[in-house]
Amino acid sequence: MRRRDLIVLISAFLSFILSVYLWFSGEKEMGQYVSIWVPTILVYGIFVNTMPKK
């Protein structure tokens, strides 16, 4: 696993944890907003991995 793959996975996991924390702390709208970051981060990681290497 490359370093950038690990960074993408850690970022997605941290945003998931943040969204769960916000949801259960009463900030439901903010928790929902942050939860949309998870697939966005993962798709960005996939996009970066499919770009041609120079």
Phi and psi in degrees as GROMACS dihedral restraints (atoms count N, CA, C in turn):
[ dihedral_restraints ]
;  ai    aj    ak    al  type     phi  dphi    fc
    3     4     5     6     1   -79.4    20    10
    4     5     6     7     1   163.1    20    10
    6     7     8     9     1   -61.3    20    10
    7     8     9    10     1   -42.1    20    10
    9    10    11    12     1   -68.5    20    10
   10    11    12    13     1   -31.4    20    10
   12    13    14    15     1   -63.7    20    10
   13    14    15    16     1   -41.9    20    10
   15    16    17    18     1   -64.9    20    10
   16    17    18    19     1   -40.2    20    10
   18    19    20    21     1   -63.1    20    10
   19    20    21    22     1   -42.7    20    10
   21    22    23    24     1   -63.8    20    10
   22    23    24    25     1   -45.3    20    10
   24    25    26    27     1   -65.4    20    10
   25    26    27    28     1   -41.7    20    10
   27    28    29    30     1   -64.8    20    10
   28    29    30    31     1   -40.8    20    10
   30    31    32    33     1   -63.2    20    10
   31    32    33    34     1   -43.8    20    10
   33    34    35    36     1   -64.6    20    10
   34    35    36    37     1   -41.3    20    10
   36    37    38    39     1   -65.7    20    10
   37    38    39    40     1   -42.4    20    10
   39    40    41    42     1   -65.0    20    10
   40    41    42    43     1   -38.2    20    10
   42    43    44    45     1   -68.6    20    10
   43    44    45    46     1   -32.9    20    10
   45    46    47    48     1   -64.8    20    10
   46    47    48    49     1   -46.1    20    10
   48    49    50    51     1   -61.7    20    10
   49    50    51    52     1   -42.6    20    10
   51    52    53    54     1   -62.3    20    10
   52    53    54    55     1   -42.2    20    10
   54    55    56    57     1   -66.0    20    10
   55    56    57    58     1   -39.0    20    10
   57    58    59    60     1   -65.8    20    10
   58    59    60    61     1   -42.1    20    10
   60    61    62    63     1   -60.9    20    10
   61    62    63    64     1   -46.3    20    10
   63    64    65    66     1   -63.0    20    10
   64    65    66    67     1   -41.1    20    10
   66    67    68    69     1   -60.4    20    10
   67    68    69    70     1   -49.0    20    10
   69    70    71    72     1   -80.1    20    10
   70    71    72    73     1   -12.2    20    10
   72    73    74    75     1   -89.8    20    10
   73    74    75    76     1     1.4    20    10
   75    76    77    78     1   105.2    20    10
   76    77    78    79     1    -9.0    20    10
   78    79    80    81     1   -91.6    20    10
   79    80    81    82     1    68.0    20    10
   81    82    83    84     1   -65.1    20    10
   82    83    84    85     1   -40.7    20    10
   84    85    86    87     1   -66.4    20    10
   85    86    87    88     1   -42.6    20    10
   87    88    89    90     1   -66.8    20    10
   88    89    90    91     1   -36.1    20    10
   90    91    92    93     1   -62.8    20    10
   91    92    93    94     1   -39.7    20    10
   93    94    95    96     1   -67.0    20    10
   94    95    96    97     1   -39.5    20    10
   96    97    98    99     1   -63.2    20    10
   97    98    99   100     1   -46.1    20    10
   99   100   101   102     1   -67.9    20    10
  100   101   102   103     1   -30.1    20    10
  102   103   104   105     1   -66.4    20    10
  103   104   105   106     1   -23.5    20    10
  105   106   107   108     1   -74.4    20    10
  106   107   108   109     1   -14.2    20    10
  108   109   110   111     1   -67.7    20    10
  109   110   111   112     1   -31.7    20    10
  111   112   113   114     1   -57.9    20    10
  112   113   114   115     1   -56.4    20    10
  114   115   116   117     1   -65.9    20    10
  115   116   117   118     1   -30.5    20    10
  117   118   119   120     1   -64.2    20    10
  118   119   120   121     1   -43.9    20    10
  120   121   122   123     1   -63.8    20    10
  121   122   123   124     1   -43.1    20    10
  123   124   125   126     1   -65.7    20    10
  124   125   126   127     1   -40.8    20    10
  126   127   128   129     1   -65.5    20    10
  127   128   129   130     1   -39.6    20    10
  129   130   131   132     1   -60.5    20    10
  130   131   132   133     1   -42.1    20    10
  132   133   134   135     1   -62.7    20    10
  133   134   135   136     1   -40.3    20    10
  135   136   137   138     1   -64.7    20    10
  136   137   138   139     1   -42.6    20    10
  138   139   140   141     1   -61.1    20    10
  139   140   141   142     1   -45.1    20    10
  141   142   143   144     1   -63.4    20    10
  142   143   144   145     1   -37.5    20    10
  144   145   146   147     1   -71.6    20    10
  145   146   147   148     1   -22.7    20    10
  147   148   149   150     1   -90.2    20    10
  148   149   150   151     1    -6.7    20    10
  150   151   152   153     1   -70.0    20    10
  151   152   153   154     1   143.8    20    10
  153   154   155   156     1   -64.9    20    10
  154   155   156   157     1   142.7    20    10
  156   157   158   159     1   -79.5    20    10
  157   158   159   160     1   144.4    20    10
